Amino acid sequence: MQQLEIQFFFPLTEQIPLDLDFTDCDKPKLWTFAGSGTSGDFLISNGSSTTWSTTNVVPTFQFKSNPESVGYWEVSEGVQFWREIKPQWIVRTMSRVLLGWKWMDK
């Protein structure tokens, strides 16, 4: 019986030290919702201070690459993808029928 030597790919055999400097970075901002997320009590925290509030809340996640957007796709309740160009009528209709996405003008 003979033991075979496995030739590994280069990144697995040699560790290259990365000279990364994180001294000028901001602290991460953490947002946490407690409860159902749609109404009632919720907790907002940004790492240094914490606030409790009771209200009707619908968390909204907006993905906006340009502030000059003309409208957005509402993928689900509270999830919006903003676009710079309004899609054609057929694209809007088929997206609503097949995927359930709604186009909302600004």
RAPEVEN-V282306 format. One record per helix or strand of 2 or more residues. SS is the DSSP state (H for helix, E for strand). FROM is the first residue (numbers start at 1). LEN is the number of residues. If there is no record, write none. Layout:
SS:FROM:LEN + SS:FROM:LEN
This chain:
H:10:4 + E:39:7 + E:50:7 + E:61:3 + E:71:6 + E:79:5 + H:89:11 + E:102:4
